[in-house]
Amino acid sequence: MKKGLLVFVALLLLLMTGCSQETGSVAQEKSTIEKIQEKKKLVIGFGSGDIPFHVKDKQGNWVGYEVDLAKAMAESLKVEVEFKQFEFSALIPALQNGDIDMILSAMTIRGDRALAVTFSQPYYSTGAVLMVPKTDTTTKSWEELDKPGKKIAVSQGTTGALLAKSIIKQASILDYDSLTNAAMAVSQGQADGMIYDETAVRVYELMYPGTVRGIYNLISTENLGIALKLNDVKTQLWLNSFLDSYKNSPTDLASHKKWFESNDWLSEVEQKK
């Protein structure tokens, strides 16, 4: 009896030791922020160029609002920053495989994505807005255009098109195959307005001043977040603390003013035709 008890206790201790070692190995796994500090480099993943968040200039360098944010993070950590580009659908696999440290690519915070990655707090809030001809100086909201005889242009398959078809009850909706054609319909007076992403409307207005006017009261809201490896809480805590100090700081406000309120940079970047 005593011998059997001793054997049982010995096996129990062995199992407990194994569990303890296994738990310890998990606990010792380094967070992304620790790895960044060790290698002295922050690797950021971008999707296809998304003006004015990230785009290449004529010298082939990445520039844009998100580029400024990434550089500020690297400066805070006293490390260099590297940018890698992927198809948007390949960004999360690249993060999971360790090819990049973070995704900073105008990615909307969504519940389904949060099952695969851990998001920071939002660094930018955007959504759909209304754009009208420049000659329309009175319209202040989409509700004013939701009347019989009015025409709202949309780009097929976009969130703006889906939104318009869900909220517009009386005006006619005109489907176009691209943002360019929908926006042109507005600028040429063929449509009374267009519902589309706020950032794209801002850029279009900057590129074609005097033809259209954006009304920047958000009709819908999308929060953009930085994606990290799933359950990387330590990195998330650092990142949220950094964003608390960065958002609306003089550096952030200057970046926002440059990329969203000025068109001085348009001549410096690659223009896709």
C-alpha positions in Angstrom: 0.0 0.0 0.0 2.7 2.4 1.0 4.8 1.5 -2.0 1.8 2.1 -4.3 1.2 5.4 -2.7 4.8 6.4 -3.2 4.6 5.5 -6.9 1.4 7.5 -7.3 2.9 10.6 -5.6 6.1 10.3 -7.7 4.0 10.2 -10.9 1.9 13.1 -9.8 5.0 15.2 -9.1 6.4 14.3 -12.5 3.2 15.4 -14.2 3.1 18.7 -12.2 6.7 19.4 -13.1 6.0 18.8 -16.8 3.0 21.1 -16.7 5.0 23.8 -14.9 7.7 23.7 -17.5 5.2 23.8 -20.3 3.4 26.8 -18.7 6.8 28.5 -18.1 7.7 28.1 -21.8 4.5 29.8 -22.9 4.9 32.5 -20.3 8.5 33.2 -21.7 7.3 33.7 -25.2 8.2 37.2 -26.2 5.7 39.8 -27.3 6.1 41.6 -30.6 7.1 44.8 -28.9 10.0 43.0 -27.2 11.1 41.4 -30.5 11.0 44.8 -32.2 13.2 46.3 -29.5 15.6 43.4 -29.8 16.0 43.5 -33.6 15.9 47.4 -33.6 13.4 47.3 -36.4 9.6 47.7 -36.8 8.2 46.0 -39.9 4.9 47.4 -41.1 2.6 45.7 -43.6 0.7 47.7 -46.3 -1.9 46.6 -48.7 -2.1 48.1 -52.2 -1.6 51.8 -52.2 -4.4 53.6 -50.5 -4.1 57.4 -51.0 -3.6 59.4 -48.8 -2.9 56.7 -46.1 0.1 55.2 -47.9 1.4 55.7 -51.5 4.8 55.8 -53.1 6.3 59.1 -54.2 8.1 59.5 -57.5 11.4 58.4 -55.9 9.8 55.1 -54.8 9.6 56.0 -51.1 6.5 55.4 -49.0 4.6 58.5 -47.9 1.2 59.3 -46.4 -0.7 59.6 -43.2 0.0 56.0 -42.1 3.6 56.4 -43.0 3.9 59.4 -40.7 2.3 57.4 -38.0 4.6 54.4 -38.4 7.7 56.6 -38.4 6.4 58.2 -35.2 6.1 54.8 -33.6 9.6 53.8 -34.7 11.0 57.1 -33.3 9.3 56.5 -30.0 10.8 53.0 -29.8 14.2 54.3 -31.2 14.2 51.7 -33.9 14.2 51.8 -37.7 11.0 51.1 -39.7 10.6 48.9 -42.8 7.5 48.7 -45.0 6.4 45.6 -46.9 3.5 45.5 -49.4 1.1 42.6 -49.9 -2.3 42.1 -51.5 -4.8 43.2 -48.8 -6.1 39.6 -48.4 -2.5 38.4 -47.7 -1.9 40.8 -44.8 -3.3 38.8 -42.0 -1.5 35.6 -43.1 1.8 37.6 -43.3 1.2 38.9 -39.7 0.4 35.4 -38.5 3.6 34.0 -40.2 5.8 36.6 -38.6 6.7 38.3 -41.9 5.5 41.6 -40.5 5.1 43.0 -37.0 1.9 45.0 -37.5 -0.7 45.8 -40.2 -1.2 49.5 -40.8 -3.3 49.6 -43.9 -6.7 51.4 -43.5 -8.1 48.2 -42.0 -11.5 48.5 -40.5 -12.0 47.1 -37.0 -14.5 44.2 -37.4 -15.7 41.4 -35.3 -14.7 38.7 -37.8 -11.2 40.0 -38.1 -10.9 40.2 -34.3 -11.0 36.4 -34.3 -7.8 36.3 -36.2 -5.9 39.4 -35.0 -5.8 41.8 -32.0 -6.6 45.4 -32.8 -5.3 48.6 -31.3 -7.7 51.3 -30.4 -8.8 53.3 -33.6 -6.2 55.7 -35.0 -8.6 57.1 -37.6 -12.4 57.2 -37.8 -13.9 57.4 -41.3 -17.0 56.4 -43.2 -19.3 57.3 -46.1 -20.0 60.9 -46.9 -21.9 62.9 -49.6 -20.3 64.7 -52.5 -22.2 67.2 -54.5 -21.4 69.5 -57.5 -19.4 72.6 -56.6 -22.3 74.7 -58.0 -24.5 73.3 -55.2 -23.8 75.7 -52.4 -26.8 74.9 -50.2 -27.1 71.2 -49.6 -25.9 70.2 -46.1 -27.0 66.5 -45.8 -28.0 63.5 -47.9 -31.5 63.8 -46.5 -32.0 67.0 -48.5 -31.4 65.1 -51.7 -33.6 62.1 -50.9 -36.5 63.5 -53.0 -38.3 62.5 -56.2 -36.4 63.7 -59.2 -33.0 63.7 -57.5 -30.2 61.4 -58.6 -27.6 59.8 -56.4 -24.5 58.3 -58.0 -22.7 55.2 -56.5 -19.9 52.9 -57.5 -21.1 49.4 -57.9 -20.2 46.9 -55.1 -18.8 49.5 -52.7 -20.0 50.0 -49.1 -21.2 53.4 -50.3 -23.4 51.8 -52.8 -24.8 49.3 -50.3 -25.4 52.2 -47.8 -27.1 54.4 -50.4 -29.5 51.6 -51.4 -30.4 51.0 -47.8 -31.1 54.7 -46.8 -32.3 56.4 -50.0 -36.1 56.0 -50.4 -37.2 58.5 -52.9 -34.3 59.7 -55.1 -33.1 57.6 -58.0 -29.8 55.7 -57.6 -27.4 55.6 -60.6 -24.9 52.7 -60.6 -21.5 53.3 -62.1 -18.6 50.9 -62.6 -16.0 53.0 -60.8 -15.5 55.9 -58.5 -14.1 58.0 -61.4 -17.3 57.6 -63.5 -19.6 58.2 -60.5 -17.7 61.3 -59.5 -17.6 62.6 -63.1 -21.4 62.3 -63.2 -21.6 64.6 -60.2 -19.1 67.1 -61.5 -20.8 67.2 -64.9 -24.3 67.7 -63.4 -25.6 64.2 -64.4 -26.2 63.4 -60.7 -27.1 65.5 -57.8 -24.7 63.7 -55.4 -22.6 60.7 -54.7 -22.2 58.6 -51.6 -18.6 57.2 -51.1 -15.8 56.8 -48.6 -14.7 60.0 -46.9 -11.0 59.7 -47.7 -11.6 59.1 -51.4 -14.0 62.0 -51.6 -11.4 64.3 -50.0 -8.7 63.2 -52.4 -11.0 63.6 -55.4 -12.0 67.1 -54.3 -8.3 68.0 -53.9 -7.4 66.5 -57.3 -10.3 68.4 -59.1 -10.8 71.6 -57.2 -13.7 73.7 -58.3 -15.8 70.8 -59.6 -17.2 69.1 -56.5 -17.8 69.7 -52.8 -17.5 67.1 -50.1 -20.0 67.3 -47.2 -18.0 65.7 -44.4 -20.7 64.7 -41.9 -20.2 61.0 -41.7 -23.3 59.0 -42.8 -21.8 55.8 -41.5 -18.7 55.2 -39.3 -15.7 52.9 -39.7 -12.9 52.8 -37.2 -9.4 51.9 -38.5 -7.1 50.0 -36.2 -3.6 48.6 -36.3 -3.6 44.8 -36.3 -1.3 42.7 -34.2 -0.9 39.0 -33.6 -3.9 37.5 -31.8 -3.7 37.9 -28.0 -0.5 40.0 -28.0 -1.7 42.0 -25.1 1.6 43.5 -24.1 2.1 45.0 -27.6 -1.5 46.2 -27.6 -1.1 48.0 -24.3 2.0 49.8 -25.6 0.4 50.7 -28.9 -2.8 52.1 -27.2 -0.6 54.1 -24.8 1.3 55.5 -27.8 -1.8 56.4 -29.7 -3.2 58.2 -26.6 -0.2 60.5 -26.8 0.0 60.7 -30.6 -3.6 61.4 -31.7 -4.4 65.1 -32.0 -0.8 66.0 -31.1 0.9 68.7 -33.1 2.6 66.0 -35.2 -0.7 64.2 -35.9 -2.5 67.4 -36.7 0.2 68.5 -39.1 0.1 65.1 -40.8 -3.7 65.2 -41.1 -3.6 68.7 -42.5 -1.0 67.8 -45.1 -2.6 64.6 -46.4 -6.3 65.4 -46.0 -6.6 69.1 -46.3 -4.0 70.1 -48.9 -3.2 69.1 -52.4 0.5 70.2 -52.4 1.6 66.5 -52.2 -0.3 65.4 -55.4 2.6 66.4 -57.7 5.0 64.4 -55.6 3.3 61.0 -55.7 2.9 58.3 -58.4 -0.3 58.8 -60.2 -2.0 55.6 -61.4 -3.7 55.9 -64.7 
